[in-house]
Amino acid sequence: MIPTAFDYQKASTVDEAIAALTDGDVKILAGGHSLLPALKLRLNQPSKLVNIAGIEELKGIKEEDGEIVIGAATTYHDIVKNDIIKSKLSFFSDSASRIGDVQVRNHGTIGGSLAHADPSADWTALVLAADAAIEVKGKNGKRRIKATEFFTGLFSTALEEGEIITAVRIPSPAEGTKTAYQKFPQPASRFAMVGCAVLRKPDGVTNIAFTGVSDNAFRDAAAEQAVAGKPLDDATIEAAANAAAEGVSILSDHYAAADYRKHLAKVYLKKVLHAVA
Ligand SMILES: Cc1cc2nc3c(=O)[nH]c(=O)nc-3n(C[C@H](O)[C@H](O)[C@H](O)COP(=O)(O)OP(=O)(O)OC[C@H]3O[C@@H](n4cnc5c(N)ncnc54)[C@H](O)[C@@H]3O)c2cc1C
């Protein structure tokens, strides 16, 4: 399959990339692992691609003002190797090491995955459980969008026309915070048929997020309430599993019917809660 013809620009700064977005039907190119297949299938037919993969200010991981900041063009490989992430957000590095294959991990970027908002992506659940904010920039400047407000539907986000994701900002977890992510992977792609991410704070406040279950990843308030502040014994974990994914419109496709996905959501919630107990 061959994409339709497009112009190509390699941006070296964020502002250059933002300026290029006003040139017509322009798409940002980061790792290309989702965009290039879409171009080849002609699902997207942009007039121009702006490559942001080489923009230094979009890469890297640092701690700043009580937050862990991951540049949007940071690759999964760089996240896996990073010491801050390994020590403070180990579910990010563990999960990133299991996304796709080596090529996907070497080129795929956290910003690209979040912007794409695939209903089965891993990063969506991870940033939700981590209470992240997505930092975006457009011609009117920067703004932050809470992860809980970022994913708005199937492949849809709160990004506005002309904006790019610049970073993911995560509150530095308090000492003693535990995290886990588990997924039932699609056997070929390793995408999550169902994935569940949990972050449990020392005071027992627990963030629980699902991917693969519905049109977009979401925090499960009922499951969170079932475990908040309580010891994670078998009865509490069972109560959370019973509450999981209730009232949610569940995806059904040739990989998994809705009732099976709901069953997987409960099973994977139990797995992650046992992991942080
Ligand atoms: C074989 C294979 C297996 C995979 N397995 C998994 C898996 O197990 N789990 C998983 O989660 N994903 C998986 N993926 C998807 C992979 O993670 C993609 O890399 C990711 O979805 C997109 O990131 P990217 O950097 O490649 O973005 P691109 O493909 O370059 O871009 C994707 C979309 O985001 C937009 N975009 C990119 N960066 C930005 C930005 N900073 N701001 C605004 N818009 C932006 C682009 O315009 C485009 O619309 C797999 C992909 C492949 C090919």
The ligand as an SDF file (V2000), in Angstrom:
LIG
                    3D

 53 58  0  0  0  0  0  0  0  0999 V2000
    3.4690   -3.9200   15.3840 C   0  0  0  0  0  0  0  0  0  0  0  0
    2.9670   -2.8890   16.3470 C   0  0  0  0  0  0  0  0  0  0  0  0
    2.6660   -3.2800   17.6360 C   0  0  0  0  0  0  0  0  0  0  0  0
    2.2130   -2.3210   18.5580 C   0  0  0  0  0  0  0  0  0  0  0  0
    1.9170   -2.7380   19.8070 N   0  0  0  0  0  0  0  0  0  0  0  0
    1.4780   -1.8340   20.7200 C   0  0  0  0  0  0  0  0  0  0  0  0
    1.1730   -2.2320   22.0510 C   0  0  0  0  0  0  0  0  0  0  0  0
    1.3560   -3.3800   22.4560 O   0  0  0  0  0  0  0  0  0  0  0  0
    0.7170   -1.2900   22.8980 N   0  0  0  0  0  0  0  0  0  0  0  0
    0.5620    0.0240   22.5210 C   0  0  0  0  0  0  0  0  0  0  0  0
    0.1430    0.8310   23.3410 O   0  0  0  0  0  0  0  0  0  0  0  0
    0.8510    0.4270   21.2790 N   0  0  0  0  0  0  0  0  0  0  0  0
    1.3110   -0.4730   20.3720 C   0  0  0  0  0  0  0  0  0  0  0  0
    1.6000   -0.0550   19.1010 N   0  0  0  0  0  0  0  0  0  0  0  0
    1.4230    1.3620   18.7240 C   0  0  0  0  0  0  0  0  0  0  0  0
    2.6900    2.1240   19.0360 C   0  0  0  0  0  0  0  0  0  0  0  0
    2.7660    2.2700   20.4330 O   0  0  0  0  0  0  0  0  0  0  0  0
    2.7260    3.4810   18.3360 C   0  0  0  0  0  0  0  0  0  0  0  0
    4.0750    3.8440   18.2720 O   0  0  0  0  0  0  0  0  0  0  0  0
    1.9590    4.5930   19.0030 C   0  0  0  0  0  0  0  0  0  0  0  0
    0.5830    4.3020   19.0110 O   0  0  0  0  0  0  0  0  0  0  0  0
    2.1070    5.9330   18.2750 C   0  0  0  0  0  0  0  0  0  0  0  0
    3.2830    6.5490   18.6570 O   0  0  0  0  0  0  0  0  0  0  0  0
    4.2150    7.1460   17.5420 P   0  0  0  0  0  0  0  0  0  0  0  0
    5.2620    7.9330   18.2380 O   0  0  0  0  0  0  0  0  0  0  0  0
    4.6550    6.0310   16.6560 O   0  0  0  0  0  0  0  0  0  0  0  0
    3.2300    8.1640   16.8080 O   0  0  0  0  0  0  0  0  0  0  0  0
    2.9330    8.4300   15.2580 P   0  0  0  0  0  0  0  0  0  0  0  0
    2.5420    7.1480   14.5910 O   0  0  0  0  0  0  0  0  0  0  0  0
    4.0360    9.1990   14.6560 O   0  0  0  0  0  0  0  0  0  0  0  0
    1.6700    9.3730   15.4060 O   0  0  0  0  0  0  0  0  0  0  0  0
    0.4180    8.8740   15.8650 C   0  0  0  0  0  0  0  0  0  0  0  0
   -0.6060   10.0180   15.8700 C   0  0  0  0  0  0  0  0  0  0  0  0
   -0.2880   10.9670   16.8820 O   0  0  0  0  0  0  0  0  0  0  0  0
   -0.0260   12.2660   16.3210 C   0  0  0  0  0  0  0  0  0  0  0  0
    1.0940   12.7790   17.1020 N   0  0  0  0  0  0  0  0  0  0  0  0
    2.3020   12.2080   17.3030 C   0  0  0  0  0  0  0  0  0  0  0  0
    3.0270   12.9080   18.1940 N   0  0  0  0  0  0  0  0  0  0  0  0
    2.2490   13.9620   18.5540 C   0  0  0  0  0  0  0  0  0  0  0  0
    2.4320   15.0480   19.4680 C   0  0  0  0  0  0  0  0  0  0  0  0
    3.5390   15.1810   20.2170 N   0  0  0  0  0  0  0  0  0  0  0  0
    1.4380   15.9520   19.5970 N   0  0  0  0  0  0  0  0  0  0  0  0
    0.2930   15.8200   18.8800 C   0  0  0  0  0  0  0  0  0  0  0  0
    0.0550   14.8090   18.0070 N   0  0  0  0  0  0  0  0  0  0  0  0
    1.0230   13.8860   17.8580 C   0  0  0  0  0  0  0  0  0  0  0  0
    0.2630   12.0300   14.8520 C   0  0  0  0  0  0  0  0  0  0  0  0
   -0.0760   13.1340   14.0670 O   0  0  0  0  0  0  0  0  0  0  0  0
   -0.6400   10.8280   14.5650 C   0  0  0  0  0  0  0  0  0  0  0  0
   -1.9590   11.2670   14.3780 O   0  0  0  0  0  0  0  0  0  0  0  0
    2.0660   -0.9650   18.1640 C   0  0  0  0  0  0  0  0  0  0  0  0
    2.3650   -0.5770   16.8490 C   0  0  0  0  0  0  0  0  0  0  0  0
    2.8220   -1.5150   15.9630 C   0  0  0  0  0  0  0  0  0  0  0  0
    3.1620   -1.0970   14.5740 C   0  0  0  0  0  0  0  0  0  0  0  0
  1  2  1  0
  2  3  1  0
  2 52  2  0
  3  4  2  0
  4  5  1  0
  4 50  1  0
  5  6  2  0
  6  7  1  0
  6 13  1  0
  7  8  2  0
  7  9  1  0
  9 10  1  0
 10 11  2  0
 10 12  1  0
 12 13  2  0
 13 14  1  0
 14 15  1  0
 14 50  1  0
 15 16  1  0
 16 17  1  0
 16 18  1  0
 18 19  1  0
 18 20  1  0
 20 21  1  0
 20 22  1  0
 22 23  1  0
 23 24  1  0
 24 25  2  0
 24 26  1  0
 24 27  1  0
 27 28  1  0
 28 29  2  0
 28 30  1  0
 28 31  1  0
 31 32  1  0
 32 33  1  0
 33 34  1  0
 33 48  1  0
 34 35  1  0
 35 36  1  0
 35 46  1  0
 36 37  1  0
 36 45  1  0
 37 38  2  0
 38 39  1  0
 39 40  1  0
 39 45  2  0
 40 41  1  0
 40 42  2  0
 42 43  1  0
 43 44  2  0
 44 45  1  0
 46 47  1  0
 46 48  1  0
 48 49  1  0
 50 51  2  0
 51 52  1  0
 52 53  1  0
M  END
$$$$
